[in-house]
Amino acid sequence: MKIMNCPLNGPRNISEFVWGGEVKPMPDPARVSDREWAEYVHIENNTAGVVREWWCHVPTSFWFIAERHTVTDEILRTYPAGEVFKSRVEFSAAPKANEEKK
C-alpha cells in the first residue's frame, strides 16, 4: 500500500488523493491569448525528475502541493499551498466579442 502524507490529515492511503497537475506560473488572464491560456491549463511539461504538483485529498477537498520524483514516483515532500501562494488571484472573464464594455 502506498501512503501519502496530507498536510492537513497526516498519512493516508494514496487512493484518497487525486493529481491536479503541475504547479506552474499562471499567465495574466487579461493579457494572454486563448491559445496560451489553453496551453497553461492543458499542457504538462512531463519532466523526468523532481516536480511540484497539485494534489487533492478527496474526502476533505484539501488541495496542497507535493514534490514528487517522476522517475521513481517517490513523494519527497508535501505542504500547504499557502507556503508558495500568499494571496488569491482574482480575475473576471473577458467580455465576449459581441458585448460592449460598460
Secondary structure, 3 states (H helix, E strand, C coil): CCEEEECCCEEEEHHHEEEEEECCCCCCCCCCCHHHHHHHHHCCCCCCCEEEEEEEECCCCEEEEEEEECCCCCEEEEEEHHHCCCCCCCCCCCCCCCCCCC
